[in-house]
Amino acid sequence: MTELKRHAEELAERESRWNNALVSSVSGVWDHNYATGQKYYSPVWRQIRGMSASDPLAASTQEWLELVHPDDRARVIHAMERQNAGDPAYAVFEYRERHKLGHWIWIECRGACVEWDAQGKATRVVGTDTDITARKAAEEATERMSRRLDMALEISGIGVFECDFTTGEVDWDERMFRIYGLDKNEEVFVGGLWESLLHPEDADRVQANVDVNVRNNERFSDQYRVILRDGSERIVRTRTMPFVDGNGHRKMVGANWDVTTDVSLHRELERAKTLAEARNRELESARSRIEHNAMHDYLTDLPNRRYLDEMLDRVAAECAREGGGIAILHIDLDRFKQINDTLGHSAGDTMLKHVARILKGTIRKGDFVARIGGDEFVILSKFQGSPRKLSNLAERIIKELRKPVSYEGHDCRFGASIGIACETAMRIDPRQLLLNADIALYRAKNSGRNRHEFFSTDTQNEIISTKKMSDEILLGLERNEFVPFYQLQFDAATLEVAGVETLARWMHPERGMLSPDKFLETAEELDTVSVIDGMIFDRALADFREWRRQGLSIPKFSVNVSSRRLHDPSLAKKLKKLKIEPGTVSFELLESIFLDDCDEEVRKNLTRLRKLGIEIEIDDFGTGHASIISLLRLNPSALKIDRELVRCVPQSHEQRKLVSSIIEIGKSLNIRVVAEGVETTDHIRILRDLGCDVLQGYALARPMPRAGICDFIRSHRWRPVEAAQHEVRGKTPFRG
């Protein structure tokens, strides 16, 4: 009994140990006894499937198979058959089974046949089921990560290696062999294959870098060149991490990738970047040059008119914000055209550069100077209310510019006229101020040049008046408002009509009849005097021919001719078309303009006029500076003594002597002498006695329109004057 009792206790102890192990185990135990038909499933087995002790089990194998994942059923049936047959290959298999809550769980089934019948068929199979869902999920995640890593490495071309410096073993993956152009069966070891491929110029540096970082157990990266066996050169980049494994072996794991293309592309991009930056610098320089050229004068490098306009707006805006004023000096060079005409444009350019230097060196700090065209310059300055400072600045500029400038052995002299306009206000119209400076400049030039003038309202009114007069003259030419008036000329000895002088008059629609002294100066500035001369001549020629048809005895008519008209190379051709009767027309030339300053073109035209039978007379003789040589050169048909010399003849013995001398000069040169300004009978008597040839003046006939000539001549209205002269002498009047 003692032995039996001891044996029973051992069995009970083993059963207790077994039960405790089952309770604490994560595996569920199952026991299928096919001989007795009994099946046992431990509480853990039920717990794995989410079942309680009271939940019913599947009634049959087929019903249980319905809980197995459809993809796993065939495999599970086969594994169970092989397991029941005692096949050790199927002692363990895995499958998915539906949990009570509806999701799938992975189960690892381990089973073994423990009893057989006489025919060798399994009668009892015992095993365990373990929930490996978490493990399968981890394995799947690991596999997914490994797959992604492998794909990333493949896509990027990164090769992975590991080397053991203790054993000398080196492990390369397939991509490492591809990077170095090697067969994957080649043996790689420390100090062998890889080192032999390093570029000679990089080998020492790279290996030293490896040694230092492995010794210090520090991560590092590097880039180096390798020479493959086909002779091609590649560039490899590496990142490595040294470590010591559990066996104390010093190792290094790392990655290599071929960056040859990247480096080439980077170098190309660097070159492109360098070229682009250089190009950008060139473009910026070109832009700066273009902008500078657009805002500066090409010759003097001073700011131009466009730059001036911007500065005017800028300074006006500053004055509006901060107060203060603006001053503008408009500078125009005097006698600059003569330098261009005599020494050439190169000399003129040199003078302009000289002026630019003078202005830049003379202006005050903060002033702005620009060349706005030709020989015109503008200084823009802040104005603090002191005209005296502006006047001093203008005088300094004029003084400096009057100094001679040497050019190729010539001393070039010119001057400057300056117009000044200044204003202090919160709101200033800078362009009107510039116009005011221009008006002041006009005044300075008309006042004698080489001076400065400040803008004033009177100057502006004068300019406006001149502008109005200019517009009216141009309109008058369009409307044919310029008409001829005629003053008869008489033979001094007989007082017979010797001719008629044509005088220009303007039939102004508002101001009435205007003589040349009211409009001639403006007409000269407009350069329309020659047009007026031509218009008056055409009408006078038509009137003269009409008088001839009416039987009036007028031998000839004379007209004034301007300098501009005598410079017209086509003048003779135009006159030839008019078929003028020789000796019936005289052109009167002002002595002060033509005698001593008669250029070649004028001389040629005068010669052509004489060939057409047109006579030349000198008007206002005695007021200019004509010489005997000039008279001989011009060879006029008549001299007209100026009225100022004639006026005092009755009262002044000296004037009579002077007039007598002029008459003697005329006679000696076979030139008729005409006296104008004959106002009294004393003038007629004295001039006749002095030997004058022709008389003209109010004592005989006043200027009159075309219609008055016929009545005047036919009525002999000047004869009473002749009678008075004969009465003084005690003679009978000459009726002729």
HELIX and SHEET records of a PDB file:
HELIX    1   1 THR A    2  SER A   24  1                                  23    
HELIX    2   2 PRO A   43  ILE A   48  1                                   6    
HELIX    3   3 THR A   61  LEU A   65  1                                   5    
HELIX    4   4 ARG A   73  ASN A   84  1                                  12    
HELIX    5   5 PRO A   88  TYR A   90  5                                   3    
HELIX    6   6 THR A  133  SER A  156  1                                  24    
HELIX    7   7 GLU A  174  ILE A  179  1                                   6    
HELIX    8   8 LEU A  193  LEU A  197  1                                   5    
HELIX    9   9 PRO A  200  ARG A  215  1                                  16    
HELIX   10  10 THR A  260  MET A  295  1                                  36    
HELIX   11  11 ARG A  305  GLU A  322  1                                  18    
HELIX   12  12 PHE A  336  LEU A  343  1                                   8    
HELIX   13  13 HIS A  345  THR A  362  1                                  18    
HELIX   14  14 PRO A  387  LEU A  401  1                                  15    
HELIX   15  15 PRO A  430  ASN A  446  1                                  17    
HELIX   16  16 THR A  457  GLU A  478  1                                  22    
HELIX   17  17 PRO A  516  LYS A  518  5                                   3    
HELIX   18  18 LEU A  520  LEU A  526  1                                   7    
HELIX   19  19 VAL A  529  ARG A  549  1                                  21    
HELIX   20  20 SER A  563  LEU A  566  1                                   4    
HELIX   21  21 LEU A  571  LYS A  576  1                                   6    
HELIX   22  22 GLU A  591  PHE A  594  1                                   4    
HELIX   23  23 GLU A  600  LYS A  611  1                                  12    
HELIX   24  24 ILE A  628  LEU A  634  1                                   7    
HELIX   25  25 ARG A  643  ARG A  647  1                                   5    
HELIX   26  26 HIS A  653  SER A  668  1                                  16    
HELIX   27  27 THR A  681  ASP A  689  1                                   9    
HELIX   28  28 ARG A  706  SER A  715  1                                  10    
HELIX   29  29 ARG A  719  ARG A  729  1                                  11    
SHEET    1   A 5 GLN A  38  TYR A  41  0                                        
SHEET    2   A 5 SER A  27  ASN A  33 -1                                        
SHEET    3   A 5 ALA A 122  ASP A 131 -1                                        
SHEET    4   A 5 TRP A 104  TRP A 116 -1                                        
SHEET    5   A 5 VAL A  92  ARG A  98 -1                                        
SHEET    1   B 5 VAL A 170  TRP A 172  0                                        
SHEET    2   B 5 GLY A 159  ASP A 164 -1                                        
SHEET    3   B 5 ARG A 250  ASP A 258 -1                                        
SHEET    4   B 5 GLU A 233  VAL A 244 -1                                        
SHEET    5   B 5 PHE A 220  ILE A 227 -1                                        
SHEET    1   C 5 PHE A 368  GLY A 373  0                                        
SHEET    2   C 5 GLU A 376  PHE A 383 -1                                        
SHEET    3   C 5 GLY A 325  ASP A 334 -1                                        
SHEET    4   C 5 GLY A 415  THR A 424 -1                                        
SHEET    5   C 5 HIS A 452  PHE A 454  1                                        
SHEET    1   D 2 VAL A 405  TYR A 407  0                                        
SHEET    2   D 2 HIS A 410  CYS A 412 -1                                        
SHEET    1   E 9 GLY A 512  LEU A 514  0                                        
SHEET    2   E 9 VAL A 497  HIS A 508 -1                                        
SHEET    3   E 9 PHE A 482  ASP A 491 -1                                        
SHEET    4   E 9 VAL A 694  GLN A 696 -1                                        
SHEET    5   E 9 ARG A 672  GLU A 676  1                                        
SHEET    6   E 9 ALA A 638  ILE A 641  1                                        
SHEET    7   E 9 GLU A 615  PHE A 621  1                                        
SHEET    8   E 9 VAL A 585  LEU A 590  1                                        
SHEET    9   E 9 PHE A 557  ASN A 560  1                                        
END                                                                             
